[in-house]
Amino acid sequence: MFDIRRAENGDILLSGRLDASQADKARSVLRTVVESCRVDFGDLEYISSLGLGVLLEAQRRLSESGHGLKLANLSDHLSDLFRLAGFDTIFEIE
């Protein structure tokens, strides 16, 4: 199961498993982001390569206007994945 929602403070909260079957759901929420935003991975268990692509797509779009995604609360596994993929040079990671 996967859930993505905006918190009252504007953060995007991810939970569950972001895989190919949930990519469109994530994409539709991320397309509503027009300014820099924090994405909380605290409850995300898994992200597929397609899920990574959805985040990258949002980051590229936002960077065109001087904004970006700040990723927070990544598990050790996800942090390693982002580092190995070189995404730690693309995203700000808390």
N, C-alpha and C positions, 0 to 999 in steps of 0.2 A: 504494500500500500504506500502511496505517496501523497503528501499534502504540501501545498505552497500557499502562503497567505501573507498579507501585509499586517504588521502589528500596528497598534495605535501610534507608536513613535515613528512609523514609516519603514522600519526594518522589514526585510523579507525573511520569513521563517520557513525553513525547509525541514521536512521530516519524512522518514521512511526510505524508500528506494527510488531514486531518479534514474529510470532506465528508458529504453526506446519507447515503451508503451505510454510513458508519462511525459515525454519530451514536449509534445504540443501544449499540454497543460502548463508546463513551466514557461515555455516560450510566450504564451498568451499573457501571463502575469508579468514577465520581464519586459515585454513590449510596452507596458504602461509606465515603466520607470523612465523619467525624463531628466533626472538630476542624480548626482552622486547618492549612493544608497549602500547601506550595510546589509549583507546577506548572512544570516545566522545558520550555520551548519550543525548546530548543537544536537539536533535530533535526526540528522541524516545518516543513514546506515551505509548507503551505497550510491555511487554515481557511475553511470556507464560512459563510454566515449561519446555517445550522442548527447548525454547530459552535459558533459564538458563543453561540447560544441555549442550548446544553447547558451551557456554562460559566456563563452567567448564571443558569440554573436552579439550579445547584449553589451559586453564590454567594448567591443569595437564601435558599435553604434554610439554609445555614450561618450567615448573618447573623442569622437568627432566634434563634440560641443564642449570639450574640456571637463567632462565628468567621468565617473567610473564606479565600479562595484568594489566595495571593501568586504572581504570575506572574513568571517569570524567563527570561532569555536569549531575549527576543523579537528576531527579526531586525528590521532597519530597516523593512522593508515591513510586518510584522505590528504593530510598534510604531505606525507611522503609521495603520494600520487601526483599532487600538484607540482611538487618540486621536481620530480623525475620528468614530468611532461613539460617543464620549463614555464609553467603557468605562474610560478612565484615571481617571475619577471614581468608578467602582464597584469596581474592583479595585486592590489594591496592586501596583504594577509595579516590579520591581527594575531 
